[in-house]
Amino acid sequence: KRAFFNGSVQQSLDLIGDFNTTRGVSLDIGYFNDLIEKNPDDAIAYYHRGIAQLTIGNHRLADTAMIRAQSLGLKLLYTYAGRGYASLMTGDINGASDIAVALIAEPRNALYQA
């Protein structure tokens, strides 16, 4: 497993997340489903759907969305941390190892320690 951390990509992802929050759609699973229906290769929509699913406690669906985002090329530390946490919550120890990818790369990042 290899995570790529590109500051500008992560900043763009964060900006889209902020925009979604401002628009009130950050937890709107239907909104992300619509984006994915229009473009099934939209890794960012899968990532944000995964975050929404994770936030509302749908860990299996969050894990599935994060896996899809990664398979489409979104291999950022946040996707590994999100997938790892979702996997841990579902009891999937192998998937939970994705947290280690993020921890090794940024051991002082409080998000990965939570």
C-alpha positions in Angstrom: 0.0 0.0 0.0 1.3 3.4 -0.8 -0.3 6.7 -0.1 0.5 9.8 -2.1 0.4 13.0 -0.3 0.2 16.0 -2.6 -0.5 19.2 -0.6 -2.4 20.9 -3.5 -4.6 17.8 -4.1 -5.4 17.6 -0.4 -6.1 21.3 -0.2 -8.4 21.0 -3.2 -10.2 18.1 -1.5 -10.5 20.2 1.7 -11.9 23.2 -0.3 -14.5 21.0 -1.9 -15.5 19.7 1.5 -15.8 23.3 2.8 -17.9 24.2 -0.2 -20.2 21.2 0.4 -20.6 22.2 4.0 -21.4 25.8 3.0 -24.0 24.5 0.6 -25.4 22.2 3.2 -24.8 19.0 1.3 -21.8 17.5 3.2 -24.0 14.8 4.8 -26.5 14.5 1.8 -25.8 11.0 0.6 -28.4 11.5 -2.2 -26.3 14.5 -3.5 -23.2 12.3 -3.8 -25.2 9.5 -5.3 -26.4 11.9 -8.0 -22.8 13.0 -8.7 -21.7 9.4 -9.0 -24.6 8.5 -11.2 -23.6 11.3 -13.6 -19.9 10.3 -13.4 -19.2 6.8 -12.0 -15.5 7.6 -12.1 -15.7 10.6 -9.7 -13.3 9.6 -7.0 -13.9 12.8 -5.1 -17.6 12.2 -4.9 -17.0 8.6 -3.6 -14.6 10.0 -1.0 -17.1 12.6 0.2 -19.9 10.0 0.2 -17.7 7.9 2.3 -17.1 10.7 4.8 -20.8 11.4 5.0 -21.5 7.7 5.5 -18.8 7.5 8.2 -20.2 10.6 9.9 -23.7 9.1 10.2 -22.4 5.7 11.3 -22.8 3.7 8.1 -19.3 2.2 8.4 -19.7 -0.6 5.8 -21.0 1.8 3.2 -18.2 4.3 4.2 -15.6 1.5 3.7 -17.0 0.6 0.3 -17.0 4.3 -0.8 -13.4 4.8 0.4 -12.2 1.6 -1.4 -13.8 2.9 -4.6 -12.2 6.3 -4.2 -8.8 4.7 -3.8 -9.4 2.4 -6.7 -10.1 5.4 -8.9 -6.8 6.9 -7.9 -7.5 9.1 -4.9 -4.7 7.7 -2.8 -4.3 10.4 -0.2 -3.6 10.0 3.5 -7.1 11.1 4.3 -8.6 8.3 2.2 -6.4 5.8 3.9 -7.3 7.1 7.3 -11.0 7.2 6.5 -10.9 3.6 5.0 -8.9 2.4 8.0 -11.3 3.8 10.5 -14.4 2.6 8.6 -12.8 -0.9 8.4 -11.9 -0.9 12.1 -15.5 0.0 13.0 -16.8 -3.0 10.9 -14.3 -5.4 12.4 -12.2 -5.7 9.2 -8.7 -5.8 10.7 -7.0 -6.1 7.3 -8.7 -2.9 6.0 -8.0 -1.2 9.3 -4.3 -1.5 8.5 -4.9 1.5 6.2 -4.7 3.7 9.3 -1.1 2.7 9.6 -0.3 4.1 6.2 -1.4 7.5 7.4 0.2 7.2 10.8 3.6 6.3 9.4 3.5 9.2 7.0 2.3 11.7 9.5 2.7 10.4 13.1 1.9 13.7 14.7 -1.4 14.3 12.8 -4.1 14.3 15.5 -6.8 13.2 13.0 -5.1 9.9 12.6 -4.6 9.5 16.4 -8.3 9.9 17.2 
